[in-house]
Amino acid sequence: MKEFWSSRIQYMIPYTPGEQPKDRSFIKLNTNENPYPPSERALAAAKAALGENLRLYPDPEAAALRQALASYHGVAANQIFVGNGSDEVLAFCFQAFFGPEQPVCFPDVTYSFYPVYAALFRAPYREVPLNEDFTVPVDDFLREGGVVLPNPNAPTGIALPLREVERLAGGNPKAVVIIDEAYVDFGAQTALPLLGRFPNLLVVRTMSKSRSLAGMRIGYAVGSADLIAGLDCVKNSFNSYTMDRVALAAALGSVEDEDYFQRIRRKIMETREQTARKLANLGFSVCPSQANFLFVCHRAFRGKALLDGLREQGILVRWWDKPRIRDWLRITIGTEEEMDALVAALAQLTGRKG
């Protein structure tokens, strides 16, 4: 085994995505997908792109989408980079800005793709322990090195206020500070207003969560023209056509449908708060979330036991076999009906009434 593998990957442990079941129907609260469909404008745009032009390559510069996102966020088009999901954008970031000469740090409890990227691209990294309550110890990140931080963090859902993100960017002026805003649309403060003051700051976004386009794989970054040029350099040294015509069209349609975007994200936030209160009434500790998920534990029950019990009742949630979070579950916010089913199942498992 591994006879012909590069030494770079022989001992790697790759990222494990959330389960995508194929054998039965589940209430799927394990992968932070949006429970509501994409906007009609996004769907119509995607359908319109399904024509004979699929024989042609898409625009390698994604000019129309970059301009639309630039207008939406109030920046120049050369400050926008788009890619095949935010995972690809983040992978390009690790290649462009971190490596043997530039180490990077991120929390010890965070998105588990980060250490995989660091190992793959041979970037020395440091995992900074979160505080006991899972908040970010900002001072421990101020060491003149690269930083990658989700805000809100995953899987905790806890967000840093903008003033703390400002400290991160200002405290590491000679390295790139990446704020991964995959979940920012669900109540946290975006770092975009800081871009004009910090040329080392890069904000990464996705359309998978708040815009219901996980199946299209659309991510983007916003930052200084210099950082975006670095990402373009990596992309065009790898694959000039990372986004297909249908995804580009769907993304553009979604950006143009602001009313639907606002309505759906507010609905998910309302359901999140209702569910958090119900779980607290069942005896769960619930992290204060500003994402489209909740991070919870129960002092009387092991996390794995609750995970298995929910699965037996047809409900999937996310669990990690890691020391600090072994008894915690991450629960995606679904529809009100799905969350009611979750609460009822947990009430049965814990012997409590909601």
Secondary structure as GFF3:
##gff-version 3
##sequence-region A 1 354
A	DSSP	beta_strand	27	28	.	.	.	ID=ss1
A	DSSP	alpha_helix	40	48	.	.	.	ID=ss2
A	DSSP	three_ten_helix	52	55	.	.	.	ID=ss3
A	DSSP	alpha_helix	63	73	.	.	.	ID=ss4
A	DSSP	three_ten_helix	77	79	.	.	.	ID=ss5
A	DSSP	beta_strand	80	83	.	.	.	ID=ss6
A	DSSP	alpha_helix	85	97	.	.	.	ID=ss7
A	DSSP	beta_strand	104	107	.	.	.	ID=ss8
A	DSSP	alpha_helix	113	120	.	.	.	ID=ss9
A	DSSP	beta_strand	125	128	.	.	.	ID=ss10
A	DSSP	three_ten_helix	138	141	.	.	.	ID=ss11
A	DSSP	beta_strand	146	150	.	.	.	ID=ss12
A	DSSP	alpha_helix	162	171	.	.	.	ID=ss13
A	DSSP	beta_strand	177	180	.	.	.	ID=ss14
A	DSSP	three_ten_helix	184	186	.	.	.	ID=ss15
A	DSSP	three_ten_helix	192	194	.	.	.	ID=ss16
A	DSSP	beta_strand	201	206	.	.	.	ID=ss17
A	DSSP	three_ten_helix	214	216	.	.	.	ID=ss18
A	DSSP	beta_strand	219	223	.	.	.	ID=ss19
A	DSSP	alpha_helix	225	236	.	.	.	ID=ss20
A	DSSP	alpha_helix	245	255	.	.	.	ID=ss21
A	DSSP	alpha_helix	258	281	.	.	.	ID=ss22
A	DSSP	beta_strand	284	286	.	.	.	ID=ss23
A	DSSP	beta_strand	293	298	.	.	.	ID=ss24
A	DSSP	alpha_helix	303	312	.	.	.	ID=ss25
A	DSSP	beta_strand	315	316	.	.	.	ID=ss26
A	DSSP	three_ten_helix	323	325	.	.	.	ID=ss27
A	DSSP	beta_strand	328	332	.	.	.	ID=ss28
A	DSSP	alpha_helix	336	350	.	.	.	ID=ss29
###
